Amino acid sequence: MVDLNADLNDIVQRIEEIENHLLMLADRVQDDSVMVTGAWKVPKIIPTNISELEIIKVYNDVPKVLFKNSIVTELTEESYREDNRDQSIILEFDQYGKYWLIVSDENNVFVLPAMDIKLHIYKLKSMAKVFDFQGTPSMENHCLLIKPAKVQSLPSGREWKLEQKGILEFTSNVHQDSLRNFFYTLQDSQANTNLEILKINKQLSQIELQLQQVPEESQNIGWQVNISETIKDNQANTNLEILKINKQLNQIELQLQEFSQRFQDLQYKLTKMSVDIKDYFHLQVDLLKVRLESLENIK
């Protein structure tokens, strides 16, 4: 009778040897890239004037678009080796690195993982220095950018200091990704609405200021009084509509949060069901082994 346990142990041992070999090769590549970085010329930084929400949406849909306007970086050797959480995390220019720098403006420099993040799935320990993870990282799960990391440029112009870690979510739920992107769209629309409101209020203030500057003798004319009253009425109506829109957006946001919680509950139930099925399967296999051994003993 074939010893299944021995075969399984051999397979596990071979997998561990392959993983260790990959880690060793990865460390060598990391060391080589750090050694020759000084010979590379840092490309010119061009601000993209893109918001954080826009970066998240574009990265999750078509990340290649962002690559053209990015600076490729990697952890410095010291940051890569250091495990002290109090130690500052520093990124440096590295054309073979696995982090993209997107410069929105001089005060906002964002960090994104390279497109081929799944090729570095075995090196997530170092990536955890820059991003926090949600879900279970694996080759099967889809990687979703929830929040980019933020860095500050150092005087050398070749290095950047991590200010705020980003967030990556690993999920197999496509519908949840679509729901999250829809929520980002709502947030973006609300931001645009608020911007338009500010513009309208600014225009109304300018009109009122112009009316106040009209010569005193012309202020007694009835039509100017009517115009001023009309402007005030329109502004009041506009503010009322704004309140209604914000209330509707808040209600939609609450519904999305409830819907997301239902997805998570369902995903938990499915995971638990999968574990129960696996346990049942292993039990049946063990029973089958016992029967086979009994038959062999009879022979």
KOLLO-594302 format. One record per residue (C-alpha): x, y negated, z negated; residue in one letter; chain. Coordinates in Angstrom, 3 decimals, always signed. Each point is the difference from the previous one (the first is absolute). Example, Ala and Ser with C-alpha at 12.3 -4.5 7.8 and 13.67 -1.06 7.14 Angstrom:
+----------+----------+----------+---------+--------+
:       c1 :       c2 :       c3 : residuo : cadena :
+----------+----------+----------+---------+--------+
:  +12.300 :   +4.500 :   -7.800 :       A :      A :
:   +1.370 :   -3.440 :   +0.660 :       S :      A :
+----------+----------+----------+---------+--------+
% end
This chain:
+----------+----------+----------+---------+--------+
:       c1 :       c2 :       c3 : residuo : cadena :
+----------+----------+----------+---------+--------+
:   +0.000 :   +0.000 :   +0.000 :       M :      A :
:   +1.302 :   -3.425 :   +0.934 :       V :      A :
:   +0.894 :   -2.187 :   -3.009 :       D :      A :
:   -2.056 :   -3.144 :   +0.677 :       L :      A :
:   +1.393 :   -1.826 :   -3.034 :       N :      A :
:   +3.564 :   +0.482 :   +1.196 :       A :      A :
:   -0.902 :   -1.326 :   +3.461 :       D :      A :
:   -1.710 :   -3.033 :   -1.529 :       L :      A :
:   +3.010 :   -0.708 :   -2.198 :       N :      A :
:   +2.292 :   +0.181 :   +3.029 :       D :      A :
:   -2.219 :   -2.444 :   +1.913 :       I :      A :
:   -0.134 :   -2.437 :   -2.919 :       V :      A :
:   +3.780 :   +0.174 :   -0.378 :       Q :      A :
:   +0.528 :   -0.717 :   +3.708 :       R :      A :
:   -2.373 :   -2.983 :   -0.154 :       I :      A :
:   +1.894 :   -1.412 :   -2.991 :       E :      A :
:   +3.310 :   +0.421 :   +1.847 :       E :      A :
:   -1.396 :   -1.857 :   +3.029 :       I :      A :
:   -1.332 :   -2.838 :   -2.199 :       E :      A :
:   +3.363 :   -0.356 :   -1.756 :       N :      A :
:   +1.777 :   -0.075 :   +3.353 :       H :      A :
:   -2.338 :   -2.729 :   +1.266 :       L :      A :
:   +0.603 :   -2.080 :   -3.120 :       L :      A :
:   +3.753 :   +0.368 :   +0.432 :       M :      A :
:   -0.176 :   -1.109 :   +3.644 :       L :      A :
:   -2.210 :   -2.929 :   -0.951 :       A :      A :
:   +2.511 :   -1.141 :   -2.616 :       D :      A :
:   +2.788 :   +0.162 :   +2.561 :       R :      A :
:   -1.975 :   -2.111 :   +2.463 :       V :      A :
:   -0.761 :   -2.491 :   -2.782 :       Q :      A :
:   +3.694 :   -0.272 :   -0.936 :       D :      A :
:   +1.068 :   -0.463 :   +3.631 :       D :      A :
:   -2.580 :   -2.715 :   +0.658 :       S :      A :
:   +1.024 :   -1.898 :   -3.139 :       V :      A :
:   +3.672 :   +0.121 :   +0.965 :       M :      A :
:   -0.404 :   -1.510 :   +3.481 :       V :      A :
:   -2.767 :   -2.484 :   -0.783 :       T :      A :
:   +2.481 :   -2.847 :   -0.339 :       G :      A :
:   +0.837 :   +0.207 :   +3.707 :       A :      A :
:   -3.568 :   -0.624 :   +1.128 :       W :      A :
:   -1.356 :   -3.405 :   +0.794 :       K :      A :
:   -3.256 :   -0.965 :   -1.704 :       V :      A :
:   -2.597 :   -1.004 :   +2.629 :       P :      A :
:   -1.495 :   -3.474 :   -0.119 :       K :      A :
:   -2.974 :   -0.242 :   -2.345 :       I :      A :
:   -3.101 :   -1.363 :   +1.751 :       I :      A :
:   -3.047 :   -0.710 :   -2.214 :       P :      A :
:   -3.098 :   +1.744 :   +1.363 :       T :      A :
:   -2.572 :   -2.137 :   -1.835 :       N :      A :
:   -2.108 :   +3.097 :   -0.734 :       I :      A :
:   -1.953 :   +0.571 :   -3.211 :       S :      A :
:   +0.430 :   +2.964 :   -2.345 :       E :      A :
:   -3.439 :   +1.394 :   +0.911 :       L :      A :
:   +0.818 :   -0.237 :   +3.712 :       E :      A :
:   +3.285 :   +1.837 :   -0.574 :       I :      A :
:   -1.838 :   +2.828 :   -1.796 :       I :      A :
:   -2.603 :   +0.378 :   +2.760 :       K :      A :
:   +2.517 :   -0.106 :   +2.861 :       V :      A :
:   +2.392 :   +2.430 :   -1.716 :       Y :      A :
:   -2.741 :   +2.566 :   -0.645 :       N :      A :
:   -1.258 :   -0.269 :   +3.611 :       D :      A :
:   +2.964 :   -0.780 :   +2.304 :       V :      A :
:   +3.256 :   -0.271 :   -2.011 :       P :      A :
:   +2.141 :   -0.319 :   +3.156 :       K :      A :
:   -1.292 :   -3.547 :   +0.420 :       V :      A :
:   +1.701 :   -1.011 :   -3.258 :       L :      A :
:   +3.282 :   +1.751 :   +0.779 :       F :      A :
:   +0.864 :   -2.538 :   +2.741 :       K :      A :
:   +0.002 :   -2.852 :   -2.545 :       N :      A :
:   +1.624 :   +1.876 :   -2.877 :       S :      A :
:   +3.444 :   +0.328 :   -1.539 :       I :      A :
:   +0.970 :   +3.613 :   -0.704 :       V :      A :
:   +1.476 :   +0.442 :   -3.475 :       T :      A :
:   +1.021 :   +2.643 :   -2.521 :       E :      A :
:   +0.779 :   +0.166 :   -3.702 :       L :      A :
:   +3.535 :   -1.009 :   -0.891 :       T :      A :
:   +2.251 :   +2.795 :   -1.201 :       E :      A :
:   -0.248 :   -1.293 :   -3.569 :       E :      A :
:   -3.809 :   -0.183 :   +0.090 :       S :      A :
:   -0.180 :   +3.437 :   +1.623 :       Y :      A :
:   +2.098 :   +1.628 :   -2.730 :       R :      A :
:   -1.240 :   -2.025 :   -2.981 :       E :      A :
:   -2.833 :   +1.517 :   -2.084 :       D :      A :
:   -0.230 :   -2.837 :   -2.524 :       N :      A :
:   -3.433 :   -1.631 :   +0.369 :       R :      A :
:   +1.351 :   -3.294 :   -1.357 :       D :      A :
:   +2.515 :   -0.189 :   +2.829 :       Q :      A :
:   -1.004 :   -2.247 :   +2.930 :       S :      A :
:   -0.840 :   +1.800 :   +3.253 :       I :      A :
:   +1.908 :   -1.486 :   +2.944 :       I :      A :
:   -0.650 :   +0.606 :   +3.714 :       L :      A :
:   +2.584 :   -0.702 :   +2.680 :       E :      A :
:   -0.028 :   -0.099 :   +3.790 :       F :      A :
:   +0.375 :   +3.492 :   +1.470 :       D :      A :
:   -1.086 :   +0.789 :   +3.546 :       Q :      A :
:   -0.616 :   +3.622 :   -1.029 :       Y :      A :
:   -1.888 :   -0.877 :   -3.192 :       G :      A :
:   -3.511 :   +1.073 :   -0.910 :       K :      A :
:   -1.402 :   -3.382 :   -1.066 :       Y :      A :
:   -1.286 :   -2.844 :   +2.176 :       W :      A :
:   +0.171 :   -3.623 :   -1.128 :       L :      A :
:   -2.758 :   -2.272 :   +1.324 :       I :      A :
:   +0.478 :   -3.726 :   -0.619 :       V :      A :
:   -3.356 :   -1.762 :   -0.217 :       S :      A :
:   +1.585 :   -3.270 :   -1.127 :       D :      A :
:   +2.948 :   -1.061 :   -2.148 :       E :      A :
:   -1.917 :   +0.831 :   -3.187 :       N :      A :
:   -1.503 :   +3.327 :   +1.106 :       N :      A :
:   +2.244 :   +2.839 :   +1.183 :       V :      A :
:   -1.749 :   +3.390 :   +0.060 :       F :      A :
:   +1.453 :   +3.535 :   +0.072 :       V :      A :
:   -1.631 :   +2.884 :   +1.900 :       L :      A :
:   +1.036 :   +3.645 :   +0.329 :       P :      A :
:   +1.261 :   +1.022 :   +3.428 :       A :      A :
:   -2.488 :   +1.702 :   +2.326 :       M :      A :
:   +1.709 :   +3.376 :   -0.362 :       D :      A :
:   -0.585 :   +0.152 :   -3.757 :       I :      A :
:   -0.910 :   +3.689 :   +0.246 :       K :      A :
:   +3.548 :   +0.708 :   +1.192 :       L :      A :
:   +1.145 :   -1.304 :   -3.392 :       H :      A :
:   -2.619 :   +1.903 :   -2.002 :       I :      A :
:   +2.787 :   +1.896 :   -1.770 :       Y :      A :
:   +1.593 :   -3.307 :   -1.100 :       K :      A :
:   -3.003 :   -1.609 :   -1.637 :       L :      A :
:   +1.945 :   -0.204 :   -3.250 :       K :      A :
:   +2.027 :   -2.887 :   +1.420 :       S :      A :
:   -3.048 :   -1.523 :   +1.722 :       M :      A :
:   -1.750 :   -0.038 :   -3.387 :       A :      A :
:   +2.412 :   -2.780 :   -0.944 :       K :      A :
:   -1.834 :   -2.281 :   +2.453 :       V :      A :
:   -3.542 :   +1.446 :   +0.077 :       F :      A :
:   -2.432 :   +1.532 :   -2.467 :       D :      A :
:   -1.861 :   +3.079 :   +1.284 :       F :      A :
:   -3.672 :   +0.936 :   -0.184 :       Q :      A :
:   -1.119 :   +3.517 :   +0.915 :       G :      A :
:   +2.289 :   +2.929 :   +0.821 :       T :      A :
:   +2.877 :   -0.632 :   +2.461 :       P :      A :
:   +0.173 :   +2.789 :   +2.589 :       S :      A :
:   +0.485 :   +0.579 :   +3.710 :       M :      A :
:   -3.714 :   +0.759 :   +0.367 :       E :      A :
:   -1.336 :   -3.167 :   -1.650 :       N :      A :
:   -0.335 :   -3.319 :   +1.756 :       H :      A :
:   +2.082 :   -2.878 :   -1.412 :       C :      A :
:   -1.965 :   -3.229 :   -0.465 :       L :      A :
:   +1.520 :   -3.378 :   -0.898 :       L :      A :
:   -2.037 :   -1.546 :   -2.826 :       I :      A :
:   +2.343 :   -2.859 :   -0.873 :       K :      A :
:   +3.409 :   -0.973 :   +1.442 :       P :      A :
:   +2.928 :   -0.609 :   -2.312 :       A :      A :
:   +1.415 :   -3.527 :   -0.353 :       K :      A :
:   +3.645 :   -1.073 :   -0.060 :       V :      A :
:   +1.977 :   -3.206 :   -0.410 :       Q :      A :
:   +2.898 :   -0.898 :   +2.271 :       S :      A :
:   +3.404 :   -0.237 :   -1.683 :       L :      A :
:   +2.568 :   -2.740 :   +0.830 :       P :      A :
:   +2.084 :   +2.367 :   +2.143 :       S :      A :
:   -2.830 :   +0.246 :   +2.540 :       G :      A :
:   +0.748 :   +3.726 :   +0.339 :       R :      A :
:   -1.699 :   +1.255 :   -3.153 :       E :      A :
:   -3.457 :   -0.233 :   -1.544 :       W :      A :
:   -1.057 :   +0.521 :   -3.621 :       K :      A :
:   -3.206 :   +1.907 :   -0.765 :       L :      A :
:   -2.542 :   -2.213 :   -1.782 :       E :      A :
:   -3.128 :   +2.161 :   +0.098 :       Q :      A :
:   -0.467 :   +3.674 :   +0.877 :       K :      A :
:   -2.448 :   +0.997 :   +2.706 :       G :      A :
:   -2.607 :   +2.775 :   -0.037 :       I :      A :
:   -0.291 :   +3.021 :   +2.345 :       L :      A :
:   -2.929 :   +2.413 :   -0.043 :       E :      A :
:   +0.200 :   +3.569 :   +1.298 :       F :      A :
:   -3.421 :   +1.281 :   +1.001 :       T :      A :
:   -1.624 :   +2.490 :   +2.359 :       S :      A :
:   -3.337 :   -1.836 :   -0.048 :       N :      A :
:   -0.333 :   -1.880 :   +3.313 :       V :      A :
:   -3.374 :   -1.456 :   -0.963 :       H :      A :
:   +1.492 :   -1.525 :   -3.117 :       Q :      A :
:   +2.689 :   -1.661 :   +2.156 :       D :      A :
:   -2.671 :   -1.493 :   +2.249 :       S :      A :
:   -1.938 :   -1.211 :   -3.026 :       L :      A :
:   +3.074 :   -1.676 :   -1.434 :       R :      A :
:   +0.775 :   -1.710 :   +3.321 :       N :      A :
:   -3.605 :   -1.222 :   +0.144 :       F :      A :
:   +0.403 :   -1.429 :   -3.494 :       F :      A :
:   +3.156 :   -1.819 :   +1.098 :       Y :      A :
:   -1.935 :   -1.445 :   +2.946 :       T :      A :
:   -2.643 :   -1.317 :   -2.382 :       L :      A :
:   +2.667 :   -1.569 :   -2.183 :       Q :      A :
:   +1.597 :   -1.615 :   +3.032 :       D :      A :
:   -3.370 :   -1.322 :   +1.186 :       S :      A :
:   -0.676 :   -1.442 :   -3.437 :       Q :      A :
:   +3.396 :   -1.724 :   +0.034 :       A :      A :
:   -0.742 :   -1.490 :   +3.433 :       N :      A :
:   -3.428 :   -1.143 :   -1.212 :       T :      A :
:   +1.541 :   -1.738 :   -2.997 :       N :      A :
:   +2.505 :   -1.698 :   +2.306 :       L :      A :
:   -2.795 :   -1.289 :   +2.234 :       E :      A :
:   -1.833 :   -1.261 :   -3.084 :       I :      A :
:   +3.051 :   -1.985 :   -1.051 :       L :      A :
:   +0.234 :   -1.530 :   +3.472 :       K :      A :
:   -3.689 :   -1.006 :   -0.042 :       I :      A :
:   +0.294 :   -1.560 :   -3.453 :       N :      A :
:   +3.092 :   -1.906 :   +1.123 :       K :      A :
:   -1.843 :   -1.371 :   +3.036 :       Q :      A :
:   -2.958 :   -1.028 :   -2.157 :       L :      A :
:   +2.309 :   -1.790 :   -2.420 :       S :      A :
:   +1.630 :   -1.870 :   +2.886 :       Q :      A :
:   -3.404 :   -1.109 :   +1.332 :       I :      A :
:   -1.083 :   -1.208 :   -3.425 :       E :      A :
:   +3.272 :   -1.907 :   -0.368 :       L :      A :
:   -0.546 :   -1.678 :   +3.372 :       Q :      A :
:   -3.500 :   -1.053 :   -1.029 :       L :      A :
:   +1.364 :   -1.513 :   -3.194 :       Q :      A :
:   +2.477 :   -2.056 :   +2.024 :       Q :      A :
:   -2.687 :   -1.581 :   +2.221 :       V :      A :
:   -0.351 :   -3.796 :   -0.589 :       P :      A :
:   -2.338 :   -0.908 :   -2.872 :       E :      A :
:   -2.564 :   -1.736 :   +2.197 :       E :      A :
:   -0.519 :   +3.096 :   +2.151 :       S :      A :
:   -0.542 :   +2.332 :   -2.958 :       Q :      A :
:   -3.530 :   -1.331 :   -0.428 :       N :      A :
:   -1.092 :   +1.369 :   +3.360 :       I :      A :
:   -2.557 :   +2.741 :   -0.481 :       G :      A :
:   +1.377 :   +2.466 :   +2.533 :       W :      A :
:   +3.349 :   +0.214 :   -1.802 :       Q :      A :
:   -1.756 :   +0.823 :   -3.241 :       V :      A :
:   -1.970 :   +2.705 :   +1.782 :       N :      A :
:   +3.171 :   +1.447 :   +1.511 :       I :      A :
:   +1.684 :   +0.131 :   -3.404 :       S :      A :
:   -3.015 :   +1.744 :   -1.516 :       E :      A :
:   -0.121 :   +2.447 :   +2.919 :       T :      A :
:   +3.681 :   +0.823 :   -0.461 :       I :      A :
:   -0.538 :   +0.670 :   -3.686 :       K :      A :
:   -3.008 :   +2.217 :   +0.754 :       D :      A :
:   +1.996 :   +1.940 :   +2.604 :       N :      A :
:   +2.861 :   +0.443 :   -2.436 :       Q :      A :
:   -2.385 :   +1.296 :   -2.665 :       A :      A :
:   -1.540 :   +2.443 :   +2.494 :       N :      A :
:   +3.469 :   +1.128 :   +1.095 :       T :      A :
:   +1.063 :   +0.648 :   -3.585 :       N :      A :
:   -3.201 :   +1.972 :   -0.570 :       L :      A :
:   +0.687 :   +2.178 :   +3.048 :       E :      A :
:   +3.558 :   +0.518 :   -1.205 :       I :      A :
:   -1.266 :   +1.257 :   -3.356 :       L :      A :
:   -2.367 :   +2.401 :   +1.779 :       K :      A :
:   +2.803 :   +1.343 :   +2.225 :       I :      A :
:   +2.351 :   +0.506 :   -2.952 :       N :      A :
:   -2.761 :   +1.776 :   -1.924 :       K :      A :
:   -0.627 :   +2.351 :   +2.944 :       Q :      A :
:   +3.742 :   +0.697 :   +0.339 :       L :      A :
:   +0.234 :   +0.798 :   -3.713 :       N :      A :
:   -2.940 :   +2.405 :   +0.304 :       Q :      A :
:   +1.617 :   +1.719 :   +2.997 :       I :      A :
:   +3.297 :   +0.255 :   -1.897 :       E :      A :
:   -1.799 :   +1.634 :   -2.941 :       L :      A :
:   -1.713 :   +2.488 :   +2.327 :       Q :      A :
:   +3.344 :   +0.852 :   +1.619 :       L :      A :
:   +1.567 :   +0.639 :   -3.392 :       Q :      A :
:   -2.884 :   +2.318 :   -0.952 :       E :      A :
:   +0.274 :   +1.755 :   +3.363 :       F :      A :
:   +3.763 :   +0.424 :   -0.472 :       S :      A :
:   -0.579 :   +1.512 :   -3.470 :       Q :      A :
:   -2.426 :   +2.517 :   +1.499 :       R :      A :
:   +2.657 :   +0.974 :   +2.549 :       F :      A :
:   +2.535 :   +0.545 :   -2.777 :       Q :      A :
:   -2.466 :   +2.096 :   -2.022 :       D :      A :
:   -0.776 :   +2.130 :   +3.049 :       L :      A :
:   +3.696 :   +0.413 :   +0.758 :       Q :      A :
:   +0.613 :   +1.139 :   -3.598 :       Y :      A :
:   -2.792 :   +2.581 :   +0.236 :       K :      A :
:   +1.388 :   +1.327 :   +3.284 :       L :      A :
:   +3.489 :   +0.253 :   -1.509 :       T :      A :
:   -1.332 :   +1.882 :   -3.029 :       K :      A :
:   -1.987 :   +2.306 :   +2.265 :       M :      A :
:   +3.150 :   +0.684 :   +2.025 :       S :      A :
:   +1.907 :   +0.923 :   -3.180 :       V :      A :
:   -2.791 :   +2.359 :   -1.100 :       D :      A :
:   +0.021 :   +1.701 :   +3.402 :       I :      A :
:   +3.787 :   +0.426 :   -0.157 :       K :      A :
:   -0.247 :   +1.526 :   -3.481 :       D :      A :
:   -2.684 :   +2.402 :   +1.198 :       Y :      A :
:   +2.131 :   +0.948 :   +3.006 :       F :      A :
:   +3.064 :   +0.701 :   -2.151 :       H :      A :
:   -2.139 :   +2.105 :   -2.347 :       L :      A :
:   -1.259 :   +2.095 :   +2.901 :       Q :      A :
:   +3.573 :   +0.455 :   +1.271 :       V :      A :
:   +1.137 :   +1.174 :   -3.440 :       D :      A :
:   -2.896 :   +2.471 :   -0.177 :       L :      A :
:   +0.902 :   +1.290 :   +3.452 :       L :      A :
:   +3.618 :   +0.509 :   -1.096 :       K :      A :
:   -1.160 :   +1.994 :   -3.017 :       V :      A :
:   -2.173 :   +2.236 :   +2.192 :       R :      A :
:   +2.846 :   +0.583 :   +2.459 :       L :      A :
:   +2.362 :   +0.919 :   -2.821 :       E :      A :
:   -2.614 :   +2.384 :   -1.405 :       S :      A :
:   -0.348 :   +1.686 :   +3.394 :       L :      A :
:   +3.767 :   +0.375 :   +0.286 :       E :      A :
:   +0.207 :   +1.538 :   -3.462 :       N :      A :
:   -2.704 :   +2.505 :   +0.985 :       I :      A :
:   +2.040 :   +0.962 :   +3.072 :       K :      A :
+----------+----------+----------+---------+--------+
% end
